Amino acid sequence: MKKRLSKKIIITLLILAAILVPAAIVYTKYPAVRSITERGYYRFLETYSRDALWQEQMDRIDQFPALNQTAGDEFRYAFTYLPVYDEMKKEYPLEEKAGDGDTMTRSLNLMEWFCSNTKYNGASFRNPFKAKNRYMNLMRYALKNTFSHSVNCADMAMGFSDCLLAVGICAMPVWLMNTNNCHVVVHVYLPEEERWVMLDPSFDAYLLDGAGKVLDLIEIRARTAKKEPLEIARYSLNGSQFFKENYLPFFVQSSLFEFGIWRGNAPELRESDCVWLEPEGFDVDTDTLTLISEEQFLAKPIPVPDLEAISP
């Protein structure tokens, strides 16, 4: 009896091995197999939009409508022109796609090109930035590829920021955080107007007030807290209008509780902790978080000479 049972166990294990080992090889070798499909991700978004959890996070913003006004750490965003930007411009037509015109026009041109050549997938957690030559790795991984090479909002924001910096436009990824929500967008500095604006490369989007003014993140958060309208100026989810009616509450507004940014775009600064802009009156552990003020967050950047020299 025991011998017969052992034989059955051995046979069962051999059958499982015959199934699982090839499956593991396919899973490792072919990213499309282990990725959520595009249709599957859209089904996930539809389910997510019916979840009332986002409303709880909007309530937190209602409780803390203002952001911190007290300067903390001596923060200065350190823009640096990296040698890899020359490599990026050699391999990709960044300057051609940015074109001529003011900073906003060039930024929108470049975002349209970047978004039309990448696939966004918020459920993707494969990080091309972890590998050697991380900047070029994202571009080579994601650009002009299928949904099996889609990337999440953090990768989209980091990659697009580098494209802007490569053509002389000051930009930084910004993490929007709120309990269970996180979305990463890009703040772009417009020297002609001496102010920042928010661009979202995951959705090829930016936001306006009722008068047609392009908004920065502080303005977007304030209007959200005051229940003032926001207009989506442009929108594309992988070339479609899917989820547009839910984009603002589910991706942007419910994530606007606190903002996190790097100190700079150089590799050593990207690997350090973010500095944070927190809600006024919210109890924050200052032993673990470095805080900045709203004024510091919106301060005029001082680009290094190399970056300034190639600006139009």
C-alpha positions as CSV (number, residue, x, y, z in Angstrom):
1,M,0.0,0.0,0.0
2,K,2.8,2.4,1.0
3,K,4.8,1.6,-2.1
4,R,1.7,2.1,-4.3
5,L,1.1,5.5,-2.6
6,S,4.7,6.6,-3.0
7,K,4.6,5.6,-6.7
8,K,1.4,7.8,-7.2
9,I,3.1,10.7,-5.4
10,I,6.2,10.4,-7.6
11,I,4.1,10.2,-10.8
12,T,2.0,13.2,-9.7
13,L,5.2,15.2,-8.9
14,L,6.7,14.3,-12.3
15,I,3.5,15.4,-14.1
16,L,3.5,18.7,-12.2
17,A,7.1,19.3,-13.0
18,A,6.4,18.6,-16.7
19,I,3.8,21.3,-16.6
20,L,5.4,23.9,-14.3
21,V,8.9,23.9,-15.6
22,P,8.1,24.8,-19.2
23,A,5.5,27.4,-17.9
24,A,8.2,29.0,-15.7
25,I,10.6,29.2,-18.7
26,V,7.9,30.8,-20.8
27,Y,7.0,33.2,-18.0
28,T,10.6,34.3,-17.6
29,K,11.5,34.6,-21.3
30,Y,8.3,36.2,-22.7
31,P,7.0,39.3,-20.9
32,A,3.7,39.2,-22.8
33,V,2.8,36.0,-21.1
34,R,3.3,37.3,-17.6
35,S,1.8,40.7,-18.2
36,I,-1.8,41.7,-17.7
37,T,-3.4,42.2,-21.1
38,E,-4.6,45.6,-22.2
39,R,-8.2,44.4,-22.2
40,G,-7.6,42.9,-18.7
41,Y,-6.2,46.2,-17.4
42,Y,-9.2,48.1,-18.8
43,R,-11.5,45.7,-17.1
44,F,-9.6,46.3,-13.8
45,L,-10.2,50.1,-14.3
46,E,-13.9,49.6,-14.8
47,T,-14.1,47.6,-11.6
48,Y,-12.0,50.2,-9.7
49,S,-14.3,53.0,-10.8
50,R,-17.2,51.3,-9.0
51,D,-15.3,51.2,-5.8
52,A,-16.2,53.9,-3.3
53,L,-12.8,53.9,-1.7
54,W,-11.7,56.9,-3.8
55,Q,-14.4,59.0,-2.1
56,E,-12.9,58.3,1.3
57,Q,-9.6,59.7,0.0
58,M,-11.4,62.8,-1.4
59,D,-12.8,63.3,2.1
60,R,-9.2,63.5,3.5
61,I,-8.4,66.3,1.1
62,D,-11.6,68.1,2.3
63,Q,-10.3,67.8,5.9
64,F,-6.9,69.3,5.0
65,P,-7.5,71.7,2.1
66,A,-4.3,73.7,2.5
67,L,-0.7,72.7,2.0
68,N,2.2,73.5,4.3
69,Q,3.3,77.1,4.2
70,T,6.3,76.8,6.6
71,A,9.7,76.3,4.9
72,G,11.5,73.3,6.3
73,D,14.6,71.9,4.7
74,E,16.7,74.2,2.5
75,F,15.4,72.7,-0.7
76,R,16.6,73.6,-4.1
77,Y,15.8,71.3,-7.1
78,A,19.1,70.5,-8.7
79,F,18.6,70.3,-12.4
80,T,21.6,68.8,-14.2
81,Y,22.3,68.1,-17.8
82,L,23.4,64.5,-17.9
83,P,25.7,63.0,-20.6
84,V,23.1,60.4,-21.3
85,Y,20.9,63.1,-22.7
86,D,23.2,63.4,-25.7
87,E,22.8,59.6,-26.2
88,M,19.0,60.0,-26.0
89,K,19.0,62.8,-28.6
90,K,21.2,60.8,-30.9
91,E,19.0,57.8,-30.8
92,Y,15.6,59.5,-30.7
93,P,14.4,62.7,-32.5
94,L,13.6,64.6,-29.3
95,E,14.5,68.1,-30.6
96,E,12.7,67.5,-33.9
97,K,9.6,66.3,-32.1
98,A,9.7,69.2,-29.6
99,G,9.8,71.6,-32.5
100,D,9.8,75.4,-32.3
101,G,7.8,77.8,-30.2
102,D,7.5,78.6,-26.5
103,T,8.2,76.1,-23.7
104,M,4.5,75.0,-23.4
105,T,4.2,74.3,-27.1
106,R,7.4,72.3,-27.2
107,S,6.5,70.4,-24.1
108,L,3.1,69.4,-25.5
109,N,4.6,68.5,-28.8
110,L,7.1,66.2,-27.1
111,M,4.5,64.7,-24.8
112,E,2.3,63.8,-27.8
113,W,5.2,62.0,-29.4
114,F,6.2,60.3,-26.2
115,C,2.7,59.1,-25.4
116,S,1.9,57.9,-29.0
117,N,5.0,55.7,-28.8
118,T,4.6,54.2,-25.4
119,K,1.9,52.1,-23.6
120,Y,0.7,53.0,-20.1
121,N,-0.3,50.3,-17.7
122,G,-0.9,51.1,-14.0
123,A,-0.6,47.5,-13.1
124,S,2.9,47.1,-14.4
125,F,5.6,46.8,-11.8
126,R,8.6,45.8,-14.0
127,N,11.0,48.7,-13.6
128,P,13.5,49.2,-16.5
129,F,15.2,51.9,-14.4
130,K,16.8,49.2,-12.1
131,A,19.1,48.0,-14.8
132,K,22.4,49.4,-15.9
133,N,22.1,52.6,-18.1
134,R,18.7,53.1,-16.6
135,Y,17.8,56.2,-18.6
136,M,18.2,54.6,-22.0
137,N,16.8,51.3,-20.8
138,L,13.3,52.8,-20.3
139,M,13.3,54.3,-23.8
140,R,14.6,51.1,-25.4
141,Y,12.1,49.0,-23.4
142,A,9.0,51.0,-23.8
143,L,9.2,53.1,-27.0
144,K,7.5,51.7,-30.1
145,N,6.6,48.5,-28.4
146,T,3.4,46.5,-27.6
147,F,1.4,46.4,-24.5
148,S,3.6,43.6,-23.2
149,H,6.2,46.4,-22.7
150,S,3.8,48.9,-21.1
151,V,5.1,50.8,-18.1
152,N,3.4,52.4,-15.1
153,C,2.9,56.1,-14.3
154,A,6.2,56.5,-12.4
155,D,8.2,55.2,-15.4
156,M,6.2,57.4,-17.8
157,A,6.9,60.5,-15.7
158,M,10.6,59.8,-15.2
159,G,11.1,59.0,-18.9
160,F,9.2,62.0,-20.1
161,S,11.0,64.3,-17.6
162,D,14.3,63.2,-19.1
163,C,13.1,63.8,-22.6
164,L,12.2,67.4,-21.6
165,L,15.5,67.9,-19.8
166,A,17.4,66.6,-22.8
167,V,16.0,69.5,-24.9
168,G,16.6,72.1,-22.2
169,I,13.2,72.2,-20.5
170,C,13.2,72.1,-16.6
171,A,10.9,69.3,-15.5
172,M,10.5,67.0,-12.5
173,P,8.3,63.9,-11.7
174,V,5.9,64.5,-8.8
175,W,4.5,61.6,-6.7
176,L,0.8,62.3,-5.7
177,M,0.0,60.2,-2.7
178,N,-3.1,59.5,-0.6
179,T,-3.4,56.3,1.5
180,N,-4.3,53.7,-1.2
181,N,-3.8,56.0,-4.2
182,C,-0.6,57.0,-6.0
183,H,-0.2,58.7,-9.3
184,V,3.0,60.2,-10.8
185,V,2.8,63.3,-13.1
186,V,5.3,65.9,-14.3
187,H,5.8,69.5,-13.3
188,V,7.2,71.6,-16.1
189,Y,8.6,75.1,-15.7
190,L,7.6,77.8,-18.2
191,P,10.3,80.5,-18.1
192,E,8.1,82.8,-20.3
193,E,5.5,82.9,-17.5
194,E,7.8,82.1,-14.6
195,R,5.6,79.4,-13.3
196,W,5.1,75.6,-13.3
197,V,2.3,73.5,-15.0
198,M,1.3,69.9,-14.6
199,L,1.5,67.5,-17.6
200,D,0.4,63.9,-17.3
201,P,2.3,61.7,-19.8
202,S,0.4,58.5,-18.7
203,F,-2.7,60.1,-20.3
204,D,-1.2,62.8,-22.6
205,A,-3.2,65.2,-20.5
206,Y,-3.1,68.6,-18.8
207,L,-5.7,70.6,-16.9
208,L,-7.3,74.0,-17.3
209,D,-9.4,76.3,-15.1
210,G,-12.6,77.9,-16.5
211,A,-10.6,80.7,-18.2
212,G,-8.3,78.4,-20.2
213,K,-5.3,78.8,-17.9
214,V,-3.0,75.7,-17.7
215,L,-2.8,74.8,-14.0
216,D,0.0,73.7,-11.7
217,L,-0.4,71.0,-9.0
218,I,-1.0,73.5,-6.2
219,E,-3.8,75.1,-8.2
220,I,-5.3,71.7,-9.1
221,R,-5.4,70.7,-5.5
222,A,-6.9,74.0,-4.3
223,R,-9.6,73.9,-6.9
224,T,-10.4,70.3,-5.9
225,A,-10.7,71.2,-2.3
226,K,-13.0,74.1,-3.1
227,K,-15.0,72.0,-5.5
228,E,-14.2,74.3,-8.4
229,P,-14.3,72.9,-11.9
230,L,-11.3,71.5,-13.8
231,E,-11.2,71.0,-17.5
232,I,-9.3,68.2,-19.2
233,A,-7.5,69.9,-22.1
234,R,-6.3,66.8,-23.8
235,Y,-6.6,63.1,-23.1
236,S,-5.4,59.7,-24.5
237,L,-5.1,56.4,-22.8
238,N,-3.0,54.4,-25.2
239,G,-4.6,56.1,-28.2
240,S,-8.2,55.8,-26.9
241,Q,-10.7,57.9,-24.9
242,F,-11.3,55.0,-22.5
243,F,-11.9,56.0,-18.8
244,K,-11.8,59.8,-19.6
245,E,-14.9,60.5,-17.6
246,N,-13.2,58.9,-14.6
247,Y,-9.7,60.2,-15.1
248,L,-10.0,63.3,-12.8
249,P,-11.5,61.7,-9.7
250,F,-9.8,58.4,-9.8
251,F,-6.3,59.2,-11.0
252,V,-5.7,62.8,-10.1
253,Q,-8.0,64.4,-7.5
254,S,-8.1,61.4,-5.1
255,S,-4.3,61.3,-5.1
256,L,-3.7,65.0,-4.2
257,F,-3.3,64.6,-0.5
258,E,0.6,65.0,-0.4
259,F,3.3,65.5,-3.0
260,G,6.8,64.0,-3.1
261,I,9.7,65.0,-5.3
262,W,13.4,64.2,-5.7
263,R,16.0,66.7,-4.9
264,G,17.3,66.5,-8.4
265,N,17.6,64.4,-11.6
266,A,21.2,63.1,-11.1
267,P,21.4,59.4,-10.3
268,E,22.6,59.8,-6.8
269,L,19.7,62.2,-6.0
270,R,17.1,59.9,-7.6
271,E,18.3,57.1,-5.2
272,S,17.9,59.3,-2.2
273,D,14.6,59.9,-0.3
274,C,12.0,62.3,-1.6
275,V,11.2,65.6,0.0
276,W,7.5,66.1,0.8
277,L,4.9,68.8,0.6
278,E,2.3,67.9,3.3
279,P,-1.2,69.2,4.2
280,E,-1.3,72.0,6.7
281,G,-2.2,70.7,10.2
282,F,-1.7,67.0,9.3
283,D,0.4,65.2,11.9
284,V,3.7,64.2,10.1
285,D,6.6,62.3,11.4
286,T,9.4,64.8,10.7
287,D,12.0,62.2,11.9
288,T,11.4,60.2,8.8
289,L,10.2,62.7,6.3
290,T,11.9,65.9,4.9
291,L,9.3,68.6,4.5
292,I,9.2,71.6,2.2
293,S,6.8,74.5,1.8
294,E,4.4,75.3,-1.0
295,E,6.6,78.3,-1.8
296,Q,9.7,76.0,-2.1
297,F,7.7,73.6,-4.3
298,L,6.9,76.4,-6.8
299,A,10.2,78.3,-6.6
300,K,11.9,79.3,-9.8
301,P,14.5,76.7,-10.7
302,I,18.1,77.6,-11.4
303,P,19.4,75.3,-14.2
304,V,23.0,74.5,-14.4
305,P,24.9,76.3,-17.3
306,D,24.8,73.3,-19.6
307,L,21.0,73.1,-19.4
308,E,20.6,76.8,-19.7
309,A,22.8,77.0,-22.7
310,I,20.6,74.7,-24.8
311,S,17.3,76.3,-23.8
312,P,15.7,78.3,-26.6
